[in-house]
Amino acid sequence: MKREIKDSVILGLSLFSIIFGAGNIIFSTYVGAYSGTKWPLSLIFFLIGDVFLVGLGLYAFIKKDNDEDKVFNKIGDIPSKILRIFMLACLGPLIAIPRTCAVSFEMFNFNNLIIFSIIYFILVFLFSFKSTSVIDMLGKYLTPILIIFICIFLLIGVNASKGPLVTNVSNTDSINEGLSMGYQTLDLLCISSLSMMLFTYLKKKNYKKSQRKKILVSSSIIAIICLIIIYIGLTYIGASFGKNVNVSQGILLKEISYSVLGKNSIILNIAVLLASFTTGVGLTSAVATNYELSYKTWVIIITFVSLFIANLGLEKIINIASPLLNIIYPIVIILIVFSILKIQNKNVYLLSILGTFIISILKLLHNITNFPHFISKLPLYNVNLEWLMFAIIFGIVGMFVKNKEK
């Protein structure tokens, strides 16, 4: 029993640190700064857009015994494989991992991105090269240090706060911004790979199936509680010290850090670096675990490609990421929700995803050419959920289309 509790805590802290990257710090403080005195309202919808979706994903994969096929294969074998390849590419060397390096570089104001990224990815490579030690290293050492630095920042900030700043933001805008920022963390995208990583860790420790499921549930709860508590603190700090939301979110975080810590702003910089690094190491290991080739071979490939992509700079990485993620992420959400609802009619899956895919492509076209014009007038467009209405409508149509009998 003590062994199960210990491993639950280690897994929970590891899961938290991989999900909680530098972007999560930036988005949550921005939400507070934007909303001011309405920060609790904005926070609730931020949690819905991020933590609630993460919880759904964890529940779905634990319920399906970490079998990705039970979640994704409803759309067909080939489309499922294509989707998973794109997911792993986004989580791995194409977007998420190089972004952890680029964000850290911007926070520390280093002069040379090439040198910084080489050092950063050498460390990522060394920490993730041995798959069996990644979870223990994150859960036992790096995550507690990360939490300590975050808590120091929060305690100093709460003590120095004179209360949230008054803003002219409406309730509707607070809700929209909170939901939009939570959605943009894209944390749900990594859950399938992380579940596989955690499952493999427990399997190597010779836990039985029932024990593995119990530990995964406990560790998921620990990770979610850590996320919620820290988000509450960061959002409040943002609301109390975020005076200028007209600058970029990264610069806003620097200004808040200086307002709270003064010359000791290195404390938050270290927290951001640790948040980025733990995410980078965790995702490298998680993505490498999902491939059929040698784990160590994939760690080498992932870190090398990530090093190259990171040197494009944060802005270019985001420009590459946005169109691809805006197409993939809604599809992943639909598949996970439908797997939980136990919908058996494949036509509901297929048509719902077809509607989502069509509107996502049209939105991409709209962002580039400003055509078609009706896209910006769709419900929930301001929170990147314009696809939701089409997913529901097409899904309802699919309910009336019977599955073909074999």
N, C-alpha and C positions, 0 to 999 in steps of 0.2 A: 504493500500500500504506500509506504514512504517513497519507494522508487517511482511509483506512478505519479505521485504528487510532485516530486522533484522534476521529473521529465515534463510534466504538464506546465510547470512554471518556466522551465528552460525553453520549451517549444512556444509558449505564449509570448515570452519576451522576444524570442527570435522572430516570430511572426509579426509582432508589433514593429520591430525595428526595420524589417524589410518593407512593410507597407508604408511606414512613416518616413518618407524622404524629405528632402529640403523643400520640395514643392508644397508639401502639406503644411510646413511652417509658414511659408510665404502666403499661401491662399487663406489660411485661417486668420492670420493677423490682418490681412487686407480686408476680409469680411468684417472684422470688428471695426477697423478704421473707417470703412465705408458707411457702416450702419450707426456708429456712435451709440447714443442711448438706446437704440433699438437692437443692440447686439444680441440679446437673448433670442429674439424672433429670427434674426438672420442665422444664428448658430443652429437653431433647431432644423432649419431647412438645409444648412450645410451638412449636418449630420445625416439627414435623409439622403442627400446626394452622394455621400461618401460612405459613412459607417453602415448605414442600413443596407446599401447594396453589397458591401463587403460581407456583412452578416448573411445575406441571402446566398451569396456565392459559397461561403463556407458551409452553410447548412445543406445546400444542394449537393456538393461534392462529398461531404461526410455521409449524407443519406444514400448516395449512389455508390458507396464504398470506394470513393476516389476513382471511379471508372469514367474517364472522359467520354468514352463511346456512348454511355447512357445519357449523357447531357447533350453532346454535339451531333451524334450520328442520325438524329431524326431528320436532318436535312439531306441525308444521303452520304455515302462513304466518301466520294471524291470532293464535294463541297466542304465536308467536315474537315478533311485533311488540308485543303487549301486554307480554310479559316484558321486552323491551328498553326500552320506554317507562318501565316501573317502575324498571328498573335505572338508567337515565339520571337519572330523577327523584331516586332515592336518592343517587346519586353527586353530583348537582348541587345545585340550590337547596333541595331538600326536607330533606336530612339532612346529608350529608358535608361540604359546603362551609360551611354556617352553623356546623356543629359545630367546625370549625377555629378560627373566631373565638371561639366561646363558651369553648373550652378555654383559649385564650390569655388571654382576659379574666380567667378564674379564677386563672390562675397569677400574673398581674401585680397582682392586687388593685386594679384601677382602680375608682373610685367610680361611674362613669357608663358603663353598657353602651352606651347610644345613641351617645355621642360616640366611644367606642372602636371600635364596629362601623362607624361612618361612615368614620373614618380608615382602618380595616383594609380595608374593601371599596373605597374609593377607590384604595388601593395595589394591591389585587388586580386591579381593573379596568385600571389603568395598565400593570401588568406583563403582563397577559394579552391586552391589546387587539390586539396585532400577533402573529398566529399564528406567523409565521416566526421570531420572535425568542424565543419562550417556551423552547424546548429549549436554545438556546444560552445564554440568560440563567440558566436553572437549572443546566445542566451546567458552565458556565465560571465562574460567580460565586457564586450563592447556595448551591449544594450544598457546594462546598469550604469556605465559611465555616461552614455547619452542621456539617460533619464536624470542623472544627477545634475548635469549641466543645464538641461531644460528646466528642472525644478529650481535651481539657483536663480535663473533668469526670471521665472514666474514669481518666486517669493519676493525678489527685489522689486519687481514691477508692481505687484499687488500692494506691497507696503508703500511704495512711492506714489501710487495712483491717488488722484483726487476725485476719482469717479469718471465715468464715460463722458466724452465730449459731446456737446449738443450739435446735431446736424439737421439739415432740412430734408433728409431722405424720408420718403413715404414708406408705409408698411409694405406696400406692394413691391417697391424697389428693393427693400431689405430682403424680402422673401426671394425675389428673383435672383439677387446677387448671391445670397447664401446657397441656393439650390444650384446655380450655375457654377460657382467655385467648387462646391462639393463634387459635382459631376465631372468637372475638369481634372480632378485628381486622377481619374481613370484607374483607381486602385482595384476595382473589380477584375480588371483585365489580367492581373497576375495571380488570381486565386487558384486557378486550375494547376498552374505550374508549382505554386507553393504547396498546395495540397499533396501533390505527387512527391515533392521533396520531404515533407513532414512524414508522409506515409512510409517512404523508403527508410527514413531514419528509424521509425518505430519498428519496422519489419526487421531491420538489422539487429535490433535489440531483443528480438525474439518474443515480442508481445503477441498475444492471440488476437484474433479479429475483433472480438468484443472489447478487449482492453484497448486496442488501437483506437476504436471509435470513441470510447469514453475519454481517453486522453486528448484526442483531437477536439472534442467538444469543450473540455475544460480549458485547453490552451487557446481556443478561439474566443472564449468568454474573457480570459485574461487579456488578450490582445485588444479586444473591443473596449473593455473597461479602461485600459491605458490610453487608447485613442481618445475616448470621450473626455476623460479628465484633463488631458493635456490640451485638447481642442478648446475646452471651456476656458482654461487659463490663457491660452494664446489669443483667443478672440477678445477676451476682456482687456488684455494688455493692448491689443490693437485699437480697441474702442477708447482706451484711456490716453494713448500717446500718439495715435495716428492722425496728425494734423493736416497732412497734404496727400490726398488720394489721387492727385492729378499727375503724379510721377509714376514711373514703372513700379511694379510690385516689389522687385528686388531692391530698388533704391528706397522705397517706403520702409521695408524691413530694416535697412541700414539706419534710417533716420529714427525709427522706433528704438532700435538697439542702443543708439547713442543717447537718446532721451532717457532711457531706463538705466543704462549702465555707465554712461559717460566714457571715460578713458578705458574702462574695463569691458568695452563692447566685444573684446576678443572672446569673452565667455560664450556669447551667442554665435560668433563665427565658428568656434570649435564645435558647438552643438550642431550647426548646419553642416559642417564638414563630416561629423560622425553620422548624422542622419543620411547624408548622401552616400557615405562610404559603406555603411551597413546595408543600405538598399542595393548598392552596386555589387557588393560581395554576394548578398543573398540571391539577387536576380541572376548573377553569373552562374551560381551553383544550381539554381532552380531550372534555368533554361538548359544547362548542360546535362542535367538529369533526364530531360525529356527526349534526348536524341539517342538513336540506337548505336552510334559510334562510341568510341572510348570517351569516358567522362573527361579525362585529362586533355585529350585531343581537342574537345569542344571548348574547354576552358581557355586553352591557348588561342583558338580561332576567335572566340568571343572577345577576349581582352584585346587582341591585336586589331580587330575590325573596329571595336569601340574606341580605341585610341585614335584611329584615323578619323572616325566620324566626329569625335569630341572636338577635334581641331577645326571643324567647320564653324564652331562658335554656337552659343546658346540660341541666338536668333534664328540661324539657319536650321538648326535641329528642330526648333518649334515649327518653322515653316514647312519642313518635311513631314513632321508628325501630324499636324492638325488635319489635313485632308484624309490621310489614311485612318487615323483613329476615329474621326467622325463617321466613317463608314463601318468600321469593325465593331466599335464599342456598343452601339445600339443592338446589333445582331447578337452579341454575347449576352447582353442583358435579357433579351427576349428568350433565348435558349435556356438560360438559367431559370427564369421565372416559369416558363412552360414546363420545365423538368420537375419543378416543385409542385406545380398544379396537376401533374400526372395526366397531361393532355395526350391522348393516344392517336387522335386523327392527325396524320402527317400533313394533310393539306392545310390545317390550321398553322402549323409551323411554316410550311413553305410559302403560303400566301402572305402571312404576316411579315416574314422576312423579305419577301419580294417587295411588298409595299414600303417597308423601311429602307431597303436598298435603293429603290427608285427615288424616294424623296431625299435620301442622303446624296445621291449623285446629282440631283437637281440643285441641292443646296451648295454643293461643291462648285457647280457651274455658276450659280448665282454669286458666290463669293469672288469668283474670278472675273465674271463679265457683267454682274448685276442683272442677269437675266436667268430664269424668268422672274418677273417682279413680284408675283404672288407669294413667293417663298417667305419674304420678310413679314408678310401679313398673317402667316399661319399662327394658330394658337401655340403658346409655349416656345416660340422662336427665340425669344430673349434669353431663355435658359437652356438652349440647345436640345430641347425635347420636342421639336416640331414633328419628328418622326413618329411620336407616340400615337397620335390620332390615326395615322395611316396604318400603323401596326395593328391597332384595334379593329379598324374597319375591314381591312383585308383578312384579319384573323376570323372575324365574324362570318365573312363570306366563305372562308375555308371550312367552317363548321357545317355548311350545307352541301359541301362536296364530299362524297363518300370516298373512303380509301378503296383503291383497286384491289379486288380479290386476287390472291395468288393462285 
